[in-house]
């Protein structure tokens, strides 16, 4: 087991199936252009072998499938079939929900029982202004179908001044009524927002500001959460829970257990570090050769983690997996 001086180790792996996305969210890409798949993205078989090696080399327990948008990837079916055989404790998927209704049967057959759906507004105009694509009605329909199928759903919202702050309470009420757990994600200093501090500060909504806004509508209390959870969790008595990933206000670096594998075969130990480690060539090697080399790279990736607080990076979030 690989452990650093703060007692952190990699437990959670996030695999980006593709950098391609059918949205171009304002907080992710600055120019409105949708991210497209790179020419050198790995095959489903190579990614499955990579996950298998990382499970053994790092002690990975949980897997989340991300992107880009994983539901647009032609690798999805093959990847799901492969990782379902690895005996992981939990496999979940993060999606913008646009293709959820169309892909729901495939996800069910693969044993996916948990979804994170990115949704920043219930107002159709604000939705399109932020996502710069997509159809809100289609997303909501996909979520309702997934709920009817027994999927556990968390909804991710990035509150931003000047964009969707008026949607915080309506979206929270919508989720509480349906048994979804809404998680508010503080705006992150990633990509173009790491380079433009003024744009970041103009839009940023802090934990205290968010809780004050929610408190005008609901009484709530802080709830327990897992030690390595990124989200602070709150309970609204008799109604449900919500969470806040307060990467700026209450950093969680000291307990972070996340490792990311990009669709092009790079390991990222920390979102707040430009360091990355190429591992795709190891996935073609036999186990006895691959594992020692992979463990050496994992030591370096773990050392990339910040000691205290997230400081941001110029990398585009969706390229390395949300």
Residue pairs with C-beta under 8 A, 6 or more apart in sequence:
1 9
1 59
2 9
2 10
2 57
2 58
2 59
2 295
2 298
2 299
2 302
3 9
3 302
4 302
4 303
4 305
6 254
6 307
8 254
8 255
8 256
8 257
8 302
8 305
9 58
9 59
9 257
9 302
10 54
10 58
10 59
10 60
10 257
10 258
10 259
10 269
10 298
10 301
10 302
11 59
11 60
11 61
11 62
11 228
11 257
12 60
12 61
12 62
12 63
12 64
12 228
12 257
12 258
12 259
13 51
13 54
13 55
13 58
13 60
13 62
13 63
13 64
13 258
13 259
13 260
13 261
14 63
14 64
14 65
14 66
14 258
14 259
14 260
14 261
14 321
14 322
15 47
15 50
15 51
15 63
15 64
15 65
15 66
15 79
15 260
15 261
15 263
15 321
16 66
16 67
16 68
16 70
16 260
16 261
16 262
16 263
16 318
16 319
16 320
16 321
17 47
17 65
17 66
17 67
17 68
17 70
17 73
17 75
17 76
17 79
17 263
18 37
18 41
18 67
18 68
18 69
18 70
18 72
18 73
18 75
18 263
19 35
19 36
19 37
19 38
19 41
19 67
19 68
19 262
19 263
19 264
19 318
19 319
20 34
20 35
20 36
20 37
20 67
20 68
20 69
20 72
20 73
21 28
21 34
21 35
21 67
21 68
21 69
21 72
21 96
21 318
22 34
22 69
22 72
22 96
22 98
22 99
22 133
22 134
23 34
23 69
23 96
23 98
23 131
23 132
23 133
23 134
24 32
24 33
24 34
24 35
24 131
24 132
24 133
25 118
25 120
25 130
25 131
25 132
26 129
26 130
26 132
26 160
26 163
27 130
27 158
27 160
27 187
27 188
27 193
27 203
28 35
28 190
28 191
28 316
28 317
28 318
29 35
29 191
29 192
29 316
29 318
30 191
30 192
32 132
34 133
35 68
35 316
35 318
35 319
37 68
37 73
37 263
38 263
38 264
40 264
41 75
41 263
41 264
42 50
42 263
42 264
42 265
42 280
42 283
43 75
43 78
44 75
44 76
44 77
44 78
44 79
44 82
45 78
45 82
46 265
46 280
46 283
46 284
47 75
47 79
47 82
47 261
47 263
47 283
48 78
48 79
48 82
48 83
48 86
49 283
49 284
50 261
50 265
50 279
50 280
50 282
50 283
51 60
51 63
51 82
51 83
51 86
51 261
52 86
53 282
53 283
53 287
53 290
53 291
53 294
54 60
54 259
54 261
54 294
54 298
55 86
55 88
56 287
56 291
57 291
57 294
57 295
57 298
58 259
58 295
58 298
60 88
60 259
61 88
61 89
61 90
62 88
62 89
62 90
62 91
62 92
63 83
63 88
63 90
63 91
63 92
64 91
64 92
64 93
64 94
64 116
64 321
65 76
65 79
65 80
65 83
65 91
65 92
65 93
65 94
66 93
66 94
66 321
66 322
67 73
67 94
67 95
67 263
67 318
67 321
67 322
68 263
68 318
68 319
69 95
69 96
69 98
69 99
70 76
70 93
70 94
70 95
71 95
71 98
71 99
71 100
71 102
71 103
72 99
73 79
73 263
76 103
76 106
77 106
80 106
80 107
80 110
80 112
81 110
83 91
84 91
84 110
84 111
90 114
91 110
91 111
91 112
92 112
92 113
92 114
92 115
92 116
93 107
93 112
93 114
93 115
93 116
94 115
94 116
94 117
94 118
94 156
94 322
95 115
95 116
95 117
95 118
96 117
96 118
96 119
96 131
96 134
96 139
97 117
97 118
97 119
97 138
97 139
97 142
97 143
98 134
98 135
98 138
98 139
98 142
99 142
100 115
100 117
100 139
100 142
100 143
100 145
100 146
101 138
101 141
101 142
101 145
102 142
104 142
104 145
104 146
104 149
107 115
107 151
108 149
112 151
113 150
113 151
113 152
114 151
114 152
114 153
114 154
115 146
115 151
115 152
115 153
115 154
116 153
116 154
116 155
116 156
116 183
117 139
117 142
117 143
117 153
117 154
117 155
117 156
118 155
118 156
118 157
118 322
119 127
119 139
119 143
119 155
119 156
119 157
119 171
120 126
120 127
120 130
120 131
120 157
120 158
120 160
120 163
120 164
120 167
121 127
121 130
121 136
121 163
121 164
121 167
121 171
122 136
122 167
122 170
122 171
122 174
123 164
123 167
124 136
124 137
126 163
126 164
126 167
127 134
127 136
128 134
128 136
129 163
130 160
130 163
130 164
143 153
143 155
143 178
143 180
144 178
146 153
147 153
147 178
147 179
147 180
153 179
153 180
153 181
154 180
154 181
154 182
154 183
154 243
155 171
155 175
155 180
155 181
155 182
155 183
156 183
156 185
157 164
157 167
157 168
157 171
157 182
157 183
157 184
157 185
158 164
158 184
158 185
158 186
158 187
159 165
159 167
159 168
159 184
159 186
159 187
159 205
159 210
160 187
160 203
160 204
160 205
161 202
161 203
161 204
161 205
162 202
162 203
163 203
165 205
165 213
168 184
168 210
168 213
168 214
169 213
169 214
169 216
169 217
171 182
172 182
172 214
172 217
172 218
172 242
173 217
174 180
175 181
175 182
175 240
175 242
176 182
176 236
176 239
176 240
176 242
179 240
181 240
181 241
181 242
181 243
182 242
182 243
183 231
183 242
183 243
183 244
183 245
184 210
184 242
184 243
184 244
184 245
185 244
185 245
185 247
186 204
186 205
186 206
186 207
186 244
186 245
186 246
186 247
186 248
186 249
187 193
187 200
187 203
187 204
187 205
187 248
188 247
188 248
188 271
188 310
188 312
188 317
189 200
189 248
189 310
189 311
189 312
189 313
190 271
190 312
190 313
190 314
190 315
190 316
190 317
191 314
191 315
191 316
191 317
192 199
193 199
193 200
193 312
194 200
194 312
194 313
194 314
195 314
204 248
206 246
206 248
206 249
207 232
207 244
207 246
207 248
207 249
207 250
208 249
210 244
211 220
211 234
211 244
214 220
214 242
218 236
218 239
219 236
219 237
220 234
220 235
220 236
220 237
220 242
221 234
221 235
221 237
222 232
222 233
222 234
222 235
223 233
223 234
223 235
223 241
224 233
225 231
225 232
225 233
225 243
227 255
228 255
228 256
228 257
229 252
229 255
230 245
230 247
230 252
230 256
230 258
231 243
231 244
231 245
232 243
232 244
232 245
232 246
232 250
233 241
233 242
233 243
234 241
234 242
234 243
234 244
235 241
236 242
245 252
247 310
248 310
251 306
251 308
251 309
251 310
253 270
253 272
253 305
253 306
253 307
253 308
253 309
253 310
254 307
254 308
256 270
256 305
259 267
259 268
259 269
259 298
259 301
260 267
260 268
260 269
260 271
260 320
260 321
261 267
261 268
261 279
261 321
262 268
262 276
262 319
262 320
262 321
264 280
265 278
265 279
265 280
265 281
265 283
266 276
266 277
266 278
266 279
266 280
266 320
267 276
267 277
267 278
267 279
267 297
267 298
267 301
268 275
268 276
268 277
268 301
268 304
268 320
268 321
269 275
269 277
269 300
269 301
269 302
269 303
269 304
269 305
270 301
270 304
270 305
270 306
271 310
271 313
271 315
271 317
271 320
272 306
272 310
272 311
272 312
272 313
273 304
273 305
273 306
273 313
274 313
274 314
274 315
275 300
275 301
275 304
276 320
277 297
277 300
277 301
279 294
279 297
282 289
282 290
282 293
282 294
282 297
283 290
285 293
